[in-house]
Amino acid sequence: MDKGTRGKGTMKGKTDDAAKKPGKARVYVTLKPGVLDPQGQAVAGALLRLGFGEVADVRIGKFIEISLCGADAGNERERLAKMCEGLLANPVIEDFRIEYEE
């Protein structure tokens, strides 16, 4: 994620004609650079022990799909960002990215 949009999220694929059609949002939540990832370190260690010596680093994140119905196209981007900031991501240690699919 670009430093200029860190914590703000980004959105792709939205058109105004689809204002009331159901859609799906995909939210990717990742740890910010510099935040320790003990789960990722454990997975990296296990992969190395299994013989995958090419693994240099593993970072564990979250992938969330949200089905949207009857959302107002005008404020959908803001609503999705508020969902992420308020519940889906911890803005202190995590970044998020939003993609939208009709």
C-alpha atoms as one frame of an Amber mdcrd trajectory, in Angstrom:
protein
   0.000   0.000   0.000   1.256   3.456  -0.823   2.332   5.492   2.186  -0.032
   8.259   1.042  -3.066   5.969   1.439  -1.925   3.970   4.445  -4.913   3.185
   6.631  -7.287   4.927   4.231  -7.823   1.938   1.910  -8.317   1.968  -1.821
 -11.213   0.946  -4.019 -11.325  -0.502  -7.549 -13.993  -1.323 -10.121 -16.964
   0.841  -9.055 -19.307   2.517 -11.568 -22.210   4.884 -10.884 -24.758   2.830
 -12.942 -24.498   0.001 -10.426 -25.770   2.118  -7.525 -28.409  -0.357  -6.315
 -27.097  -3.654  -7.687 -25.669  -6.116  -5.185 -21.907  -6.175  -5.128 -19.051
  -7.724  -3.260 -16.215  -5.973  -1.494 -12.925  -7.707  -0.855 -10.901  -6.390
   2.053  -7.232  -7.266   2.490  -5.799  -6.522   5.939  -2.025  -6.704   6.442
   0.353  -5.788   9.221   2.128  -2.489   8.746   5.809  -2.683   7.837   7.919
  -2.968  10.966   5.211  -4.685  13.044   6.409  -8.074  14.272   4.505 -11.068
  12.889   5.065 -14.088  15.183   2.531 -16.170  13.266   4.321 -15.416   9.992
   7.661 -16.289  11.608   6.257 -19.631  12.798   4.950 -20.458   9.312   8.269
 -19.437   7.724  10.153 -21.692  10.152   7.825 -24.628   9.431   8.220 -24.163
   5.669  12.008 -24.130   6.037  11.875 -27.339   8.099   9.731 -28.933   5.377
  12.486 -28.261   2.863  11.280 -25.012   1.279  14.612 -23.213   1.591  13.633
 -20.478  -0.845  11.241 -18.934   1.722  12.751 -15.671   2.951   9.821 -14.198
   4.894   6.124 -14.824   5.566   3.567 -12.216   6.632   0.107 -13.374   7.694
  -2.932 -11.193   6.996  -6.699 -11.387   6.674  -8.962 -11.611   3.624 -12.604
 -10.612   4.132 -15.465 -10.731   1.589 -18.466  -8.491   2.226 -21.651  -8.800
   0.162 -23.326  -5.433  -0.280 -26.990  -5.000  -1.095 -28.692  -1.708  -1.869
 -25.626   0.329  -1.013 -25.618   3.982  -2.054 -22.857   4.380  -4.633 -22.182
   7.910  -3.402 -21.044   6.939   0.076 -20.175   3.255  -0.384 -16.434   3.927
  -0.386 -16.706   5.856   2.879 -18.893   3.194   4.510 -16.482   0.409   3.606
 -13.534   2.424   4.938 -15.428   3.036   8.195 -16.109  -0.707   8.499 -12.385
  -1.342   8.198 -11.320   1.450  10.527 -13.950   0.571  13.137 -13.817  -3.218
  13.227 -12.095  -5.154  10.453  -8.592  -3.703  10.863  -6.634  -2.282  13.761
  -5.420   1.045  12.304  -2.561   1.207  14.821  -0.801  -1.899  13.489  -2.643
  -2.845  10.267  -3.230  -1.445   6.787  -6.181  -2.363   4.591  -7.052  -2.342
   0.913 -10.576  -2.541  -0.503 -11.528  -3.908  -3.909 -15.085  -3.870  -5.229
 -16.654  -6.349  -7.655 -20.154  -6.143  -9.111
